[in-house]
Amino acid sequence: MNVLFEEDGAFRAGSVLADNVASLQIELASGKRSKVKAANVLLRFVAPAPGELLDRAEAEAEGIDIDFLWDVCSEQEFAFEELAAEYHGAKPDPVQAAAVLLRLHSAPIHFHRKGRGRFRKAPPEILQAALAGLEKKRLQAAAIERMVEELRNGQLPIEFEPLLTQLIYKPDRNRSETKALEAACGETGKSAARLLFDCGALPSTHDYHLGRFLFEFFPDSKGGTGFPYFAAPGEPVDLPVATVAAFSIDDAQTTEIDDAFSVTNKPQGGWRIGIHIAAPGLGFAPDSDLGRIARERLSTVYMPGRKITMLPEQIVEHFTLAAGHTVPAISLYLDVATDYRLLGHETRLECVPIVANLRHHDIEPLFNETTLATDLPDFPCRDELKLLWEFAQVLEAGRGKPSDNGTRKDYNFSVDWDADSGIAAEPGKGLITIGERARGSPLDTLVAELMIMANTTWGAMLRDAGIPALYRVQTAGKVRMSTVAAPHEGLGVECYAWSSSPLRRYCDLLNQWQLIALLQNEAPYFPPKSADLLAAMRDFELTYAAYAEFQRGMERYWCLRWLLQRGEDSVFGHVLRESLVRLVTIPLVLRVPSLPESPRGARVLLGIDGIDLLDAEIRGRFIELAPELAANTGPDAAFAAAEDENPAE
């Protein structure tokens, strides 16, 4: 006697060695013996042989029409042998019965299992839905195969066009397009970004890096970089007009001019020095349209060649301290004796006439350490700048901390979007120029010390009045935000509240609202233990850090373009630490695995083996140690050694 039985979801046939009613001892065609429960036995037969039964049944099952079986079977639950008898018109032989069983088992969409060897036909509506699903999967599989082929051939499938941003930055793995992209990447060995770039889906590598940032922080679902509707700001009334002639000091690209200065001679001797900060906080409140926009963006985003402002451009133009305008401002007046002692201070809300916007590139060639040591030439605000610089030196000495250690450098990135890049791998517009300027110039010292004075003075005023604010705190070398006034060790001050850039930092704008409430004897917008204040501090700190990281990434990208643009195949750099080198001419750090053990600050010559703008990576190769600067000496080496240290804020 032979039996057909089900075991572990599969059908097997074997010879019965012993029948113990509840179970059987079975020997399979392979010779393996097994104990099978009687309930698992579906068919008992004498012939053919067990191995032959399944082979013949599988072959015969292929010829059975599933749809015909579904049409002729009963609506009620049935056993496979019953349907086999109806299908063949007589009692089926073992092969015929097994063939029907195998066919029923292979079509779970048409026939639902109700037990071992028992089935029930699927209801028509369920069957149609299942068949439609199968057809959809078939079409999807065919579409995926076609899209993979197109991607391999450097063609962008038409289905990709409306989904490009999502496919590049946040792919949905349930979509056919994502599956096709992943399959094509696996076959070609390319990353998704590289494959799409090669297919022409990305206009440029710059758009790829910028797009990633915009996708995360300025998604289309939130209006992108555009601004929603906002009510016009209010116009401050009854503000006195200051009897000063104020001027600002900024680089050429600055449009959000937050700060300006003035110097007035006092009849009894000495001077009245004014620090004037733009006052958008007088034009709108935190719960206004513009207040909510600033709260959402939290900061202006800077990058070479572009920026995304915190406030709408027309609002910036309305409140910026532009020359020729009289603008609302918060002014800190310092009464200074002829020996530069600080005699007292006063803070006012007023309108300030701005007479000049001085720019670094115009003033620094005329106002620098060399010209100050000899004779200053004639230029706008010359005497005022000299006085402010002398006063700033006194302030710096009083803090006991330098504004800058003088070993770091600043770099100005300028992109000409009307000029061709000249890079074969990056066709299109965008010619980069990178200019270098050392920190710690007299202009830097002047501005830094007066801003420290304003931020420290106003922070202390808010602290003493019991009005909460957002402070920058540095203890044990770590800088953080806090709602509690605490020392900033790096600057050597007892408290430091960012208040001098309200047009481009929400932290400063929030502190300005608090300061305005104090000056107007009103309740502050953010009372003590305010949940909104704590949330704003947390969000600002995270967002500000993310924006700064993006700026550093884009500066790295443009440094790589600068190298390609110039066709450099070798460059000089200074060793920072093991395998890390910082280039001499631009602010680019790269890892050089072939770098031998070298002293920190040593000057080395590197070969450039490859630059990938899409991944923003560069492959450098050690060539030689420059003999004239092999040792860790000299100003350049000191600069390199300071590069990986955090400057005081």
Secondary structure, 3 states (H helix, E strand, C coil): CEEEEEECCEEEEEEEEEECCCEEEEEECCCCEEEEEHHHEEEEECCCCHHHHHHHHHHHHCCCCHHHHHHHCCCCCEEHHHHHHHHHCCCCCHHHHHHHHHHHHCCCCCEEEEECCEEEECCHHHHHHHHHHHHHHHHHHHHHHHHHHHHHCCCCCHHHHHHHHHHHHCCCCCCHHHHHHHHHHHHHCCCHHHHHHHCCCCCCHHHHHHHHHHHHHCCHHHCCCCCCCCCCCCCCCCCCECCCCEEEEECCCCCCCCEEEEEEECCCCCEEEEEEEECHHHCCCCCCHHHHHHHHHCECEEECCEEECCCCHHHHHHHCCCCCCEEEEEEEEEEECCCCCEEEEEEEEEEEEEEEEEEHHHHCCCCCHHHHHCCCCCCCCHHHHHHHHHHHHHHHHHHCCCCCCCCCEEEEEEEEEEEECCCCCCCCEEEEEEEEEECCCHHHHHHHHHHHHHHHHHHHHHHHHCCCCCEEEEECCEEEEECCCCCECCCCECCCCCCCCCCCEHHHHHHHHHHHHHHCCCCCCCCCCCHHHHHHHHHHHHHHHHHHHHHHHHHHHHHHHHHHHHCCCEEEEEEEECCEEEECCCCCEEECCCCCCCCCCCEEEEEEEEEECCCCEEEEEEEEECHHHCCCCCHHHHHHHHCCCCCCC
